[in-house]
Structure formats: structure tokens, C-alpha cells
Amino acid sequence: MEHAAKYLSKDPTPDDVLSIFAGLRPLVTSGGAQNTSKISREHTILVSPSGLISVTGGKWNTYRKMAEEVVDRAEKTAGLEKQNCVTEYLKIHGWTLDSIPESHLSVYGSDVSAIREIEQQNPELGERLHPHFPYRKSEVIWQVREEMARTVEDVLARRTRSLPPGHASPQPEPHSEGMQLSQWMWDSKEECDPFGVPFGVPFTANPAHTLKNKSKAGL
């Protein structure tokens, strides 16, 4: 906030903060460096005496380059015939050329058809989770079944961004969307997760609105 105050006409205060987040990045260092800003963000490939290959550090946006270099190193280490790398041309899961008009569904790419099928099987799941947001119940079903969402906070803060990180809420009734979703997920737990894997405690902002029955939730 001190840095932002240098450029804003009004100095920000803690009361102005609606959302916070912290990022974690694996860094490779040697010699006990203390200043992380000076540590390289590049990845490092290590080969152990047994031939185990490890890749450490790096960034998400260089994962294709990392993959190519690791495979090249594996070929050399194992004495395999060198092959041309196809990583550059592989399409990631969800790629599609189809136009998806709903912006909140566009992030699912080709999986959006499966979400629409959920709604076709049960039209009620096409309803919004909360009047102030576009996200639908069918998305929660998909996130629990296919994306390992285990709690209400997983859904609200990490997949829909309807609850900003840090639990700041723009709603006049704090966490009302979390309370509604908590109850709905509990009521719909069998449909959310047909494999019977129990939910964790979903929402801790208000203990009265958590899945707190340990015997039923399997906690």
C-alpha cells in the first residue's frame, strides 16, 4: 500500500483491500542465498547416480520447454535413440475452436459440453449459485467430479472467484453465497460426488454453516 500510495491520488488503507493472495514458486539455489529476488527463475535438470532425472524450479509458462529438455536428457541418460520432440504441437486438455458465448464457461473449453449435459439431465442444475454471479450449480458438480474441488472455499475462491481470496466479500450480507452453497453441496452430496468420497469442512467463515457433522461427513 505504501508503494501504491506513490501513484494514487488517495492513499489506500487496509479497509480498501477486498482481496489478497500469495503465490508460491519453487526456486533452485545453492550456497545458502538469502535474497530470493536474485535467485534464478529458470528450471534445473538433475541426474542422480542411479539415473533418476529430476526437474526443479521453472515456471508454468515454460512447461513445454521443460518437458522437451527433460525428455532429451532422459534419451541421453538411457542411451535411447533420439526422437524429434512433439511437445510444441500437443494440444492441452480442453482446447477447442468452438465459440463459447458465456465467459464464465469459456474457461472449461471442450469440457463445456459435459457441463451442458449435466444441465440437460437435471435442468435445476442450470440455476445460478447466487443472483450476483453467473456461475451455475452444474459447474460445481463438474468441479467436484472432475477437478477435485473438496470444499465450498475450493469452489468460491479458487474456481469461480465469487469469493475473493482472503475472504473479503463485496456482498452486503457477508459470505451469504458461501452459506447458500454450503447447504446446497451438503444436500446434494450424493449427486456432487457419486463415488461417495466425503467432503471436507467446506466453509469456516461461520461455524454454523460448515459441514460439521463429522459422523455423516466422514471426517
One Martini backbone bead per residue (centre of mass of N, CA, C, O) as a GRO file, in nm:
protein
  219
    1MET     BB    1   0.055   0.064  -0.017
    2GLU     BB    2   0.295   0.253  -0.019
    3HIS     BB    3   0.347   0.228  -0.324
    4ALA     BB    4   0.062   0.307  -0.428
    5ALA     BB    5   0.061   0.600  -0.299
    6LYS     BB    6   0.256   0.724  -0.522
    7TYR     BB    7   0.004   0.700  -0.760
    8LEU     BB    8  -0.231   0.783  -0.588
    9SER     BB    9  -0.459   1.026  -0.491
   10LYS     BB   10  -0.537   0.805  -0.272
   11ASP     BB   11  -0.466   0.659   0.008
   12PRO     BB   12  -0.449   0.350   0.102
   13THR     BB   13  -0.624   0.111   0.300
   14PRO     BB   14  -0.719  -0.173   0.454
   15ASP     BB   15  -1.028  -0.116   0.381
   16ASP     BB   16  -0.969  -0.142   0.055
   17VAL     BB   17  -0.934  -0.445   0.085
   18LEU     BB   18  -1.074  -0.734  -0.100
   19SER     BB   19  -0.797  -0.887  -0.183
   20ILE     BB   20  -0.584  -1.180  -0.146
   21PHE     BB   21  -0.248  -1.314  -0.223
   22ALA     BB   22  -0.028  -1.605  -0.267
   23GLY     BB   23   0.276  -1.704  -0.406
   24LEU     BB   24   0.436  -2.005  -0.528
   25ARG     BB   25   0.794  -2.071  -0.585
   26PRO     BB   26   1.028  -2.272  -0.713
   27LEU     BB   27   1.369  -2.259  -0.608
   28VAL     BB   28   1.707  -2.265  -0.719
   29THR     BB   29   1.981  -2.319  -0.494
   30SER     BB   30   2.311  -2.210  -0.380
   31GLY     BB   31   2.489  -2.118  -0.088
   32GLY     BB   32   2.257  -1.974   0.085
   33ALA     BB   33   2.060  -1.784  -0.033
   34GLN     BB   34   1.848  -1.503   0.073
   35ASN     BB   35   1.783  -1.349  -0.194
   36THR     BB   36   1.521  -1.423  -0.402
   37SER     BB   37   1.546  -1.201  -0.632
   38LYS     BB   38   1.841  -1.343  -0.726
   39ILE     BB   39   1.704  -1.595  -0.810
   40SER     BB   40   1.653  -1.812  -1.036
   41ARG     BB   41   1.371  -1.905  -1.259
   42GLU     BB   42   1.501  -2.138  -1.365
   43HIS     BB   43   1.545  -2.449  -1.456
   44THR     BB   44   1.652  -2.778  -1.328
   45ILE     BB   45   1.856  -3.057  -1.423
   46LEU     BB   46   1.881  -3.378  -1.264
   47VAL     BB   47   2.128  -3.647  -1.218
   48SER     BB   48   2.159  -3.930  -1.073
   49PRO     BB   49   2.351  -4.210  -1.022
   50SER     BB   50   2.085  -4.392  -1.095
   51GLY     BB   51   1.919  -4.196  -1.321
   52LEU     BB   52   1.756  -3.992  -1.190
   53ILE     BB   53   1.519  -3.749  -1.298
   54SER     BB   54   1.515  -3.395  -1.228
   55VAL     BB   55   1.285  -3.117  -1.201
   56THR     BB   56   1.346  -2.778  -1.111
   57GLY     BB   57   1.162  -2.529  -1.100
   58GLY     BB   58   1.027  -2.286  -1.277
   59LYS     BB   59   0.746  -2.238  -1.509
   60TRP     BB   60   0.444  -2.263  -1.651
   61ASN     BB   61   0.528  -2.101  -1.929
   62THR     BB   62   0.774  -2.349  -1.963
   63TYR     BB   63   0.674  -2.653  -1.982
   64ARG     BB   64   0.759  -2.739  -2.269
   65LYS     BB   65   1.061  -2.695  -2.242
   66MET     BB   66   1.100  -2.882  -2.002
   67ALA     BB   67   0.999  -3.140  -2.138
   68GLU     BB   68   1.206  -3.151  -2.366
   69GLU     BB   69   1.466  -3.156  -2.188
   70VAL     BB   70   1.399  -3.410  -2.024
   71VAL     BB   71   1.375  -3.609  -2.260
   72ASP     BB   72   1.654  -3.560  -2.375
   73ARG     BB   73   1.801  -3.654  -2.116
   74ALA     BB   74   1.680  -3.939  -2.108
   75GLU     BB   75   1.797  -4.038  -2.373
   76LYS     BB   76   2.092  -4.000  -2.293
   77THR     BB   77   2.098  -4.165  -2.026
   78ALA     BB   78   1.966  -4.438  -2.171
   79GLY     BB   79   2.053  -4.464  -2.477
   80LEU     BB   80   1.855  -4.348  -2.677
   81GLU     BB   81   1.689  -4.272  -2.941
   82LYS     BB   82   1.647  -3.993  -3.107
   83GLN     BB   83   1.370  -3.773  -3.093
   84ASN     BB   84   1.130  -3.580  -3.200
   85CYS     BB   85   0.972  -3.324  -3.063
   86VAL     BB   86   0.600  -3.274  -2.981
   87THR     BB   87   0.518  -3.066  -2.765
   88GLU     BB   88   0.455  -2.806  -2.936
   89TYR     BB   89   0.184  -2.970  -3.073
   90LEU     BB   90   0.033  -3.017  -2.826
   91LYS     BB   91  -0.279  -3.042  -2.691
   92ILE     BB   92  -0.455  -2.932  -2.446
   93HIS     BB   93  -0.680  -2.965  -2.227
   94GLY     BB   94  -0.978  -2.815  -2.375
   95TRP     BB   95  -0.944  -2.762  -2.653
   96THR     BB   96  -1.090  -2.512  -2.885
   97LEU     BB   97  -1.281  -2.357  -3.164
   98ASP     BB   98  -1.516  -2.293  -3.012
   99SER     BB   99  -1.773  -2.089  -2.927
  100ILE     BB  100  -1.816  -1.928  -2.598
  101PRO     BB  101  -2.032  -1.696  -2.476
  102GLU     BB  102  -1.977  -1.776  -2.186
  103SER     BB  103  -1.729  -1.667  -1.988
  104HIS     BB  104  -1.756  -1.877  -1.741
  105LEU     BB  105  -1.729  -2.131  -1.960
  106SER     BB  106  -1.464  -2.091  -2.133
  107VAL     BB  107  -1.254  -2.232  -1.932
  108TYR     BB  108  -1.348  -2.537  -2.023
  109GLY     BB  109  -1.396  -2.566  -2.308
  110SER     BB  110  -1.469  -2.883  -2.417
  111ASP     BB  111  -1.620  -2.938  -2.131
  112VAL     BB  112  -1.891  -2.782  -2.171
  113SER     BB  113  -2.064  -3.019  -2.277
  114ALA     BB  114  -2.075  -3.171  -2.002
  115ILE     BB  115  -2.221  -2.945  -1.849
  116ARG     BB  116  -2.472  -2.937  -2.028
  117GLU     BB  117  -2.554  -3.231  -1.972
  118ILE     BB  118  -2.615  -3.195  -1.675
  119GLU     BB  119  -2.853  -2.996  -1.733
  120GLN     BB  120  -3.024  -3.191  -1.906
  121GLN     BB  121  -3.065  -3.404  -1.677
  122ASN     BB  122  -3.080  -3.131  -1.473
  123PRO     BB  123  -3.218  -2.822  -1.486
  124GLU     BB  124  -3.157  -2.719  -1.195
  125LEU     BB  125  -2.834  -2.701  -1.255
  126GLY     BB  126  -2.876  -2.416  -1.422
  127GLU     BB  127  -2.861  -2.261  -1.178
  128ARG     BB  128  -2.771  -2.023  -0.982
  129LEU     BB  129  -2.591  -1.970  -0.695
  130HIS     BB  130  -2.607  -1.649  -0.742
  131PRO     BB  131  -2.738  -1.345  -0.838
  132HIS     BB  132  -2.437  -1.198  -0.868
  133PHE     BB  133  -2.368  -1.462  -1.038
  134PRO     BB  134  -2.310  -1.691  -1.319
  135TYR     BB  135  -2.283  -1.940  -1.164
  136ARG     BB  136  -2.341  -2.290  -1.159
  137LYS     BB  137  -2.424  -2.593  -1.038
  138SER     BB  138  -2.292  -2.762  -1.263
  139GLU     BB  139  -2.001  -2.666  -1.198
  140VAL     BB  140  -1.978  -2.804  -0.926
  141ILE     BB  141  -2.013  -3.087  -1.019
  142TRP     BB  142  -1.764  -3.085  -1.202
  143GLN     BB  143  -1.548  -2.998  -0.990
  144VAL     BB  144  -1.588  -3.249  -0.809
  145ARG     BB  145  -1.557  -3.482  -1.024
  146GLU     BB  146  -1.290  -3.345  -1.206
  147GLU     BB  147  -1.126  -3.108  -0.997
  148MET     BB  148  -1.111  -3.162  -0.677
  149ALA     BB  149  -1.335  -3.041  -0.524
  150ARG     BB  150  -1.397  -3.020  -0.151
  151THR     BB  151  -1.495  -2.719  -0.109
  152VAL     BB  152  -1.639  -2.418  -0.096
  153GLU     BB  153  -1.374  -2.261  -0.124
  154ASP     BB  154  -1.281  -2.394  -0.381
  155VAL     BB  155  -1.511  -2.274  -0.550
  156LEU     BB  156  -1.517  -1.965  -0.478
  157ALA     BB  157  -1.195  -1.889  -0.476
  158ARG     BB  158  -1.061  -2.097  -0.715
  159ARG     BB  159  -1.300  -2.115  -0.958
  160THR     BB  160  -1.497  -1.836  -0.946
  161ARG     BB  161  -1.430  -1.572  -0.769
  162SER     BB  162  -1.679  -1.498  -0.566
  163LEU     BB  163  -1.449  -1.544  -0.349
  164PRO     BB  164  -1.212  -1.376  -0.246
  165PRO     BB  165  -0.918  -1.380  -0.144
  166GLY     BB  166  -0.943  -1.349   0.214
  167HIS     BB  167  -1.262  -1.317   0.257
  168ALA     BB  168  -1.365  -1.096   0.091
  169SER     BB  169  -1.685  -0.919   0.063
  170PRO     BB  170  -1.921  -0.749  -0.151
  171GLN     BB  171  -2.143  -0.827   0.027
  172PRO     BB  172  -2.378  -0.720   0.255
  173GLU     BB  173  -2.384  -1.034   0.317
  174PRO     BB  174  -2.165  -1.212   0.457
  175HIS     BB  175  -2.122  -1.509   0.288
  176SER     BB  176  -2.394  -1.596   0.153
  177GLU     BB  177  -2.288  -1.777  -0.078
  178GLY     BB  178  -2.152  -1.984   0.111
  179MET     BB  179  -2.402  -2.076   0.265
  180GLN     BB  180  -2.567  -2.175   0.025
  181LEU     BB  181  -2.356  -2.376  -0.090
  182SER     BB  182  -2.318  -2.549   0.158
  183GLN     BB  183  -2.608  -2.657   0.168
  184TRP     BB  184  -2.624  -2.769  -0.121
  185MET     BB  185  -2.385  -2.967  -0.108
  186TRP     BB  186  -2.503  -3.134   0.120
  187ASP     BB  187  -2.777  -3.206  -0.020
  188SER     BB  188  -2.587  -3.297  -0.299
  189LYS     BB  189  -2.356  -3.510  -0.240
  190GLU     BB  190  -2.433  -3.752  -0.426
  191GLU     BB  191  -2.426  -3.588  -0.695
  192CYS     BB  192  -2.147  -3.463  -0.671
  193ASP     BB  193  -2.049  -3.762  -0.537
  194PRO     BB  194  -2.085  -4.085  -0.652
  195PHE     BB  195  -1.826  -4.218  -0.484
  196GLY     BB  196  -1.834  -4.123  -0.166
  197VAL     BB  197  -1.656  -3.884  -0.114
  198PRO     BB  198  -1.586  -3.686   0.133
  199PHE     BB  199  -1.622  -3.396   0.257
  200GLY     BB  200  -1.502  -3.129   0.375
  201VAL     BB  201  -1.466  -2.848   0.528
  202PRO     BB  202  -1.607  -2.575   0.350
  203PHE     BB  203  -1.685  -2.331   0.576
  204THR     BB  204  -1.534  -2.097   0.823
  205ALA     BB  205  -1.676  -1.818   0.868
  206ASN     BB  206  -1.929  -2.005   0.975
  207PRO     BB  207  -1.986  -2.265   1.181
  208ALA     BB  208  -2.302  -2.294   1.108
  209HIS     BB  209  -2.196  -2.344   0.777
  210THR     BB  210  -2.085  -2.629   0.810
  211LEU     BB  211  -1.964  -2.955   0.773
  212LYS     BB  212  -1.995  -3.076   1.106
  213ASN     BB  213  -2.079  -3.373   1.064
  214LYS     BB  214  -1.858  -3.619   1.110
  215SER     BB  215  -2.020  -3.880   1.072
  216LYS     BB  216  -2.135  -3.801   0.784
  217ALA     BB  217  -1.865  -3.678   0.644
  218GLY     BB  218  -1.606  -3.849   0.732
  219LEU     BB  219  -1.388  -3.691   0.941
   0.00000   0.00000   0.00000
